[in-house]
Amino acid sequence: MTCCWIRVTPHLLRIGCSHRQRFGHAPAEHAAAQAPDVAPPRGAAREEPQQEGGPRDDLSGGAQQGDAMGRSSKDKRDIYYRLAKEEGWRARSAFKLLQLDQEYQLFKGVQRAVDLCAAPGSWSQVLSRKLRAAEDEALAVKIVAVDLQAMAPLPGVIQIQGDITKVSTAHEIIRHFEGQPADLVVCDGAPDVTGLHDIDEYIQAQLLLAALNITTHVLRQGGTFVAKIFRGKDVTLLYSQLKIFFRQVTCAKPRSSRNSSIESFVVCLGYCPPEGYIPNMSNPLLDHCYNVDFNQLEGPNRVIVPFLACGDLSAYDSDRTYPLQLEGGKEYSYVPPTQPPICPPYQEACFLKKNNLLSKEKPPTHSRSAGQEEDPAIHSLAIS
Ligand SMILES: C[S@@+](CC[C@H](N)C(=O)[O-])C[C@H]1O[C@@H](n2cnc3c(N)ncnc32)[C@H](O)[C@@H]1O
């Protein structure tokens, strides 16, 4: 997806936290709770208009910036930011999940839900408020939230501070559900953006695939998976991978997600892995481990594309050098190509070389063959 080689490791997917740790910021939800709600750095949204949904989406982004630009400035610029605070959501992203639910009724009949990449926790808040609305529901419903970062507690939400690229995290989720599969998995995961769009898209795609991998461990047949996706140039590749596992895959853009952002959400309904599929986390790109024994993979876990050798196998070997005098003793004589190139890019260089015009301060007088025009441009090139 990108022309640049980058080693994608779970560590890279963890940039979101390392960045904040590096710069000594408090975990987002703590900052939200402890610091006044002030605006993020001036122009933050404009600097990175395409990377909405990253850590800046939470309401704590400007805690360190003080009141330099006025408390109400961000409120004016971003209605969802303001509403999120008024309605008590930890991040404006809450509205994205609420609006997705309005369209797809995601929460209908859900008893076990997983929120991947959950911090600071606005999606978990939505799950908690929606799924546990009635008293009896509050007892039956289980919500598990996973993030690399610690998150302030939420009613009815079990938290795992862990990495979604690890199989141990999948096992921990299943343990909390007492062996039962989840009805719904949501993932709003985002690594911290680098600003290099190809790389950002690539890392986001890898995070989505990691979310899909862990989902295949925990989701029930027919269950729903919702995840953030960057609609970059290779997005169709991701759609086709998701289509292998779900009956219906749609890409949705909630109103609260900025139009200037390439962020969207895939809503994948009707989980139906290929028959015989064994959930695994072995994405060699993520793990960088090439010692997986692919021969051990069977059925739909192993895709074999047929390889066919065509033509008479006793025919000439295209990698071998043969003598000019072939068998049968026929005299060799050079035959020119049937159709030489009509205007090859090296034509000018051949002309210069042939006429001894290359790397000379002054071109020697040269004789032109009959009908051959001297190109004044070539002449000046040779002189300069
Ligand atoms: C945009 S925030 C999520 C916001 C959240 N949905 C909410 O509404 O508050 C993205 C989160 O992804 C988390 N993340 C990134 N890579 C991760 C990984 N490999 N495992 C777990 N969490 C990860 C980051 O720590 C960050 O908190």
The ligand as an SDF file (V2000), in Angstrom:
LIG
                    3D

 27 29  0  0  0  0  0  0  0  0999 V2000
   -9.2070    7.3540   18.7690 C   0  0  0  0  0  0  0  0  0  0  0  0
   -8.7240    6.5650   20.2360 S   0  0  0  0  0  0  0  0  0  0  0  0
  -10.1870    5.7040   20.6420 C   0  0  0  0  0  0  0  0  0  0  0  0
  -11.2590    6.5980   21.1530 C   0  0  0  0  0  0  0  0  0  0  0  0
  -12.3740    5.8250   21.8030 C   0  0  0  0  0  0  0  0  0  0  0  0
  -13.1490    5.0560   20.8580 N   0  0  0  0  0  0  0  0  0  0  0  0
  -13.3450    6.7360   22.5140 C   0  0  0  0  0  0  0  0  0  0  0  0
  -14.4460    6.9030   22.0310 O   0  0  0  0  0  0  0  0  0  0  0  0
  -12.9730    7.2920   23.5400 O   0  0  0  0  0  0  0  0  0  0  0  0
   -7.6600    5.3020   19.6460 C   0  0  0  0  0  0  0  0  0  0  0  0
   -7.1250    4.4060   20.7350 C   0  0  0  0  0  0  0  0  0  0  0  0
   -6.5030    3.2870   20.0920 O   0  0  0  0  0  0  0  0  0  0  0  0
   -5.5830    2.7680   21.0300 C   0  0  0  0  0  0  0  0  0  0  0  0
   -4.7040    1.7630   20.3930 N   0  0  0  0  0  0  0  0  0  0  0  0
   -3.8570    1.9440   19.3390 C   0  0  0  0  0  0  0  0  0  0  0  0
   -3.2100    0.7930   19.0720 N   0  0  0  0  0  0  0  0  0  0  0  0
   -3.6600   -0.1430   19.9600 C   0  0  0  0  0  0  0  0  0  0  0  0
   -3.3640   -1.5290   20.1920 C   0  0  0  0  0  0  0  0  0  0  0  0
   -2.4670   -2.1740   19.4350 N   0  0  0  0  0  0  0  0  0  0  0  0
   -4.0120   -2.1720   21.1800 N   0  0  0  0  0  0  0  0  0  0  0  0
   -4.9160   -1.5210   21.9590 C   0  0  0  0  0  0  0  0  0  0  0  0
   -5.2340   -0.2070   21.7910 N   0  0  0  0  0  0  0  0  0  0  0  0
   -4.6160    0.4750   20.8190 C   0  0  0  0  0  0  0  0  0  0  0  0
   -4.8690    4.0080   21.5050 C   0  0  0  0  0  0  0  0  0  0  0  0
   -4.2210    3.7630   22.7380 O   0  0  0  0  0  0  0  0  0  0  0  0
   -6.0300    4.9960   21.6010 C   0  0  0  0  0  0  0  0  0  0  0  0
   -6.4820    5.1260   22.9180 O   0  0  0  0  0  0  0  0  0  0  0  0
  1  2  1  0
  2  3  1  0
  2 10  1  0
  3  4  1  0
  4  5  1  0
  5  6  1  0
  5  7  1  0
  7  8  2  0
  7  9  1  0
 10 11  1  0
 11 12  1  0
 11 26  1  0
 12 13  1  0
 13 14  1  0
 13 24  1  0
 14 15  1  0
 14 23  1  0
 15 16  2  0
 16 17  1  0
 17 18  1  0
 17 23  2  0
 18 19  1  0
 18 20  2  0
 20 21  1  0
 21 22  2  0
 22 23  1  0
 24 25  1  0
 24 26  1  0
 26 27  1  0
M  CHG  2   2   1   9  -1
M  END
$$$$
